[in-house]
């Protein structure tokens, strides 16, 4: 039935494409039950909590997210400016306490939690030289969350490898962190994304350790010219404002991307999940953002992958913190019940 649903979805997305070729599937590893997930964006990953126009997290945020029907929250955390770059790479204890408090709030609502390292800036410039520092931070994270339930708390070692951090050095760079995590958490789920900001093409050559509890992820902001139109942080090549979605070419590319995910699952036996997806709200209307998320959600649904949208509130938001309500249509676009 899944194969039939996939073929149907692709036909709708892009008519005239060659059908999915039959492949001998690899033994399938157990997928992470990510389900429908939301990122706590602009919360703990700026230089200080709630910067970039965000706000400090509150317990009520996780109560609201659970009530909306989400299964999982992804909590991006900046660690490099909260730790020493010299051994033993001590993390600010107040910062560690705050991260733990937020994780505890989410787990108390029966949400799965993806805890990551986000914007560990030096590692992208000089990956191998920074690997020990990165590993030293993960040693402290692993110790702090020792004994936490394995089925609901998962570790993502580093967000969006890019620049000099690529597939030629990915596993070597992450080896110290992996070693420290496995010393305390031998079977906890560990998540790894690929080079070039973990775009979908990174799955083609993503190297993973020989570990059944390592799970692949990718991010999806395609077409970038649409989702990031007018986004100043992409300078000097800021996509111009006015791009529409979907064009015929967009539909064809989306269909190919769905095929690429299914091919990856068949080839590797591992099911990736979409760790980020969204469209910048400054120049894209709410109705168009709803249409974008519904299109992406429906297209990838037959693959069975989990999807983490960006983000809860502020920049690509789903929740309007000023009106104190979910933005109309956004929950429905994910297949969740619209709030009253």
N, C-alpha and C positions, 0 to 999 in steps of 0.2 A: 504493500500500500504506500509506503514512503516513496518508493521509486516512481510510482504513478503520480503521486502528488508533486514530486519534484519536476517530472516532465511537464505536467500541466502548468506549474508556476512559470517554468522557463518559456513555455510557449506563449504565455500571456506577456511576459517581460520583453521578449524579442522574437517575433515570428520569423521563420526562415532560417534559423540557426540549425546546424547539424545536431542530431540527437545525441544524448549522452551515450558514450560507448561503454559496453559492458566491460567490467574489470573484475578480476578475482580479488575479493576483499581480503585485506590482512586481518589477522585476529584482532578483534576490537577490544581495546582497553576500556575500563569503566570511565565514563565521562563525568566531569564535575557537574553536580546538579545546580548550575548557576541559575537557570531559569530566566526570569525577568529581573533585571538588575539595574541599579542606578548608582552613578558615581557621586561621591561627596566632593564635587569640584570646588576649587577656590576656597577650601576650608583649611586643610593642614599642609597643602603643598606650596602655597606662597612662602615668601621669606618669613612672614609672621602669620599666625592664624587669622583667617578672615580677611587678609589683604586682597588686593585686586578687586575691591568692591564686594567681597563676600562678607560673611559674618561667622562668629564662633559657633560651633556646633552645640546643640542643646539636646537633652534627652527627648524632648517632644518631637524633634525632627525624625527620630527613628520610630517613635510611636506612629507618626503620620505616614511614614514610608511603608511600614508594615500594614497599616490600615488600608492603604491604597492598593495593596495586593502584590507588592514586590517580594521576591524571594531572597534577594542578595543585595548587599551594599558593597561597593568597592571604595576603600578609604585610601586615597593617595596621600603620602606623607613625605615631606622633605626632611632628610636626615643630615645632609652634609654640613649645613650651617648650624646644626644643633649638636655637633660632635667634634672632638679633637682630631686633627689629621695626623697625630702622633700616637704611637702605642701607649696605652691600650685602647685608644680611640673612644674615650669616654663620652657617652651621650649625656646631655643635660638631663639630670634625673627628673626635673619638673616637666620637661618635654615628654619623657618616657611615661611619666604618671598620667599626663594629659591624653596621650595616645591610648594608653590602657583604659582610661575612663571612657573614651568614646567607643572603643571596641566593646567594652562591657555593656554600654548602653544598647548597642546594636544587637549583641548576642542575647540580651535580656528580652528583646522583642522577638526572639526566635527567627532572626535573620541570619543567613550565611554572611560571612565577612571575608572579603579579600583585602588583606593588609599589604601594602607595597612600599617599595622605595621609589620615590618620584622626584625628578629633578635633582639627582645626585650629580650636579653639574660637572665636577672634575673628572668623573669616570668616562665621560664622552670625549674629553680632550686627550686623556692619556690612560686608556683602560687598564693596562697591565700594571702600571705604576700605582694606580689608585685601588687596585683589587684588594690589597690587604686591609686598607682602611674600610672599604665597603664590607669586607668580610668581618672585620672587627665590630662594626655596627650591627650586622646581622647576628653575631654571637650574643650581643646584649638583648636584641629583640627576641631571639630564640629562648634565652634564659627567662625573660620577663613573662613569656607566654607558655612556659612549660606547664603541662597538665591541662591546658585548655582543650576543649573537645575537638578532635581531629575532623569530625564530619561537618563542622560548621565554621572553622577558622582556617583560612588558607593563606599561604605566603607567596607573594609575587616579588621576585628578587630585584628586578629593576625595570622601570617603565621606559618604553620606547628607546632602545639603543639606537644611536645615530652618530653622525660625524665619524670619529675614528673608532668607535665601538661598533663592530660589525661581525659578520659570521666567521671571519678568519680568526677572531680572538674571543668570541662570545663565551664559549665554554671555559676557556682558561681564565677569563676575567671573572666569571661567576663562580669559579671553583672554590675560592676561599669562603664565600657566603654559603655555598651549597654544603661544604664540609661542616661549617659551624651549625647550620640548621639541622643537618642529619645527625649530628652528635647528640642533639637533644630531642629531635623529632624525626625518628628514622622512617616513619611512614606517613607523615603529614603531607597533604597536597602542596606541591611547589609549582609555581607558574612561571613560564619563560616565554617572552616575546622576542621577535627577531629584529634584524637591522632595518635601517631606513624608517625609523619611527614605528616599527612593527606593522607596516602596511601589509595588505593582503598578499602581495607578491613575496613577502619574506617567508611565507609558508613553503614556497617552492624549494628552498635550500636551508630551512631552519634546522640547525643541529641541536639535538637534545641528548642529555645524559641517558645511559642505559638504566632507567629507573622507572618502574611502573607507576609511580606516584608523582611523576612530573607531567604537567599538562601544558599544551601550547596555547598561545593567545595571539590575536591580531587585532588591529584597530581599523576602523572603516569610516573615513571622512570623504568618501567619493561620491560624486566628482568634487575634487578639492576646489575647483574654480567656482562651484556653487556653494559648498558648505562654509568656505572661508572668505567669501566676497567681502571686501572692505575691512578685513581683519588686520589691524595695524601691526600686530606682533609677527606677521609673516613678511614684513619689509626686508629687503627692498622690492620683492616681487609680490606685492599685494594684489590678489585677484580683483579685477574691476567689479563694481556694483552693477547689478542688472541681469545677472545670469539666471536663467530659468531652469526648471527641472520637472519632469525628465524629458530630455530630447530623445530622438530615436537612437542616437549614439549612446546616450546614458542607459537606455533600456537594454541595449545589446551588451554593454559592458557589465551591467548588473547581472545579466543572465550568465555571462562568462565567469563572473566572480563567484556566483553560486555553484557553478560547475567546478570551479577550482577548489572550493571548500569540500565538496563531495568527493572529488578526486583525492584530496589530501587524506580524508578519512579512510577511503578505500585503500590507499597506498600504505598508510602508516598504522592503521588500526587505532589511531588516537583522534579524539574529537576536540577540535579547538573551540574557543569561545571568543566572541567579539567583545573585547574589553572596553572599547570606547566607540561611540557613534553619535553624531549630532550635527546641527547646523546653526551657525552663528546668527543670533537673533536681531542684531542691530539693523541689518538691511534685508532680512527675510521676514515676511509677514508670518503671524501665528498660523494662519490657514495653510501657508506653504510649508511651514515646519511640520505641521500635522501630516500633510500629504507626504513629505519626505520620510518621516519615521514610519508611517503606515506602509509605504512602498518598500522600504528596506526590511521591515519586520516581516511582511508577507512573503517577500522574495526568499529570504533565508529560512523561513519556518520549516519547509520540508527537510532541511538538513538536520534539524534537531539541535542546533547549537544554541547555547545561552547567549544573551545579549545584554550588555551593560551600557545604558545610555549616558551621555554627558549632557547635562548634569542636573543635580537636584535643584539648586537655585543659584542665580547669578551667572551670566554668560552661558548661552545655550540652555536656559533654564526650563524646567518642567513645573516648578512650583513658584508662584508669585509671592514673594515674602512681604511685599507691601500690601497686597490685597488679602494675603493669608488664605490663598486658595490655589488648587492645582489649575494650571492653565487649561482652558477649555479645549477638549479634543486630544490633548497630548497623552493622557492615560489610555484613552480609547485606541489611539494609534498603535499602542503596544499590545492590544488585546485585553487590557484591564478595564474594569468598570469605571465609568466616569463618575467623579464625585459630585455630590449634590451641592 
